[in-house]
Amino acid sequence: MEDFLKQLATTNLTCEEALEKLDCVFYLKRKKLSQVVSAQDIAQLMIEDGILLKQGKGLFAISNLGALTYAKDLNFFSRLWTKALRIVKYQGNSRFQILEDKTFSQGYACHFEESLKLIEDLTLNKSAYPQPLITELLATTLLCQDFSLSGSYPLVEIFDKRIEFTNPYKPFLSYKQFFLNESQSYNEQSVKLFNLILGRNKQDKGWNTILALCEKFKLPFPRINLYESNLKITVFSSLAFKELDQNEQLRACYLHCQQMSLKDERMSYQSLKERFNLPYSQKKNLLKLIAFAEEKGIIKAEDQNLVLQERQYLPVLKGHIDLF
């Protein structure tokens, strides 16, 4: 990914030609600078940001990083037009009927707020999808894609009860890292892309933030599907605990335990019951799940001498990728 973002989207442009292909007005607004800045000053700022590169004889090149973030129209760039974000709204919960279909041809930074608003406008149950969560999911979808793949684009599909975020495989974070929270940060160029898209510094890893937001708002944890050429993250407006299969319940138990541990707290029967808003009638099934998770070795009790209902648990971070 880092090499791709450093590569050149187009070359041998005059300063005026290069700036004409980029949304300089939005760029200056993002930089909080006056729009009376000269073309040469804008070009110099963009060189410092890795958007433009100087060539010989007074000519300039636009990097893939620059085009993906600030292009007025990605269709101008032969290798990037397939990277445009597409948002589709369906009637109901199937793909049978499309109600709205929009492709954003501008660079990601230029349309990010507009695309966020469109997702919100097209969502029936707005309260089920807090804006910070959708912001992080959209940013992750745009950022964590394999830009070297052609003929595939980032896609957001909105249904009545779920939203699916799909991007070209392979994501920057591996499948194992998604679930076991191994320590790995984005590389320098991907962090720069995130900063240019959102106009703020990237501090938390996208997946960590997504999990923390789901935990905070007591939403179902996202469902992850990896295909041959795509990664899909699905968030649900509602998903009853009993609707999850055994593997998904184990994963939910583990992730709740993980999130509690990150807050220096411990998972318990009571915390898991409250996290998923389960009635007392589910006590037997919930204790059975906790015991099964402990047996599988994905959580461990701090004090094995306590009865199951009173135990406090820590996540076991290694060695159980087969469950996830």
Helices and strands as residue ranges (DSSP letters): H 2-6, E 8-13, H 15-20, H 24-30, H 39-48, E 52-54, G 56-58, E 60-63, H 64-70, G 74-76, G 81-83, E 85-90, E 98-104, H 108-122, G 126-128, H 131-143, E 155-158, E 162-168, H 175-180, H 188-198, H 206-216, E 223-226, E 230-236, G 241-243, H 246-262, E 267-268, H 269-275, G 280-282, H 283-296, E 299-301, G 308-310, E 312-315, G 321-323
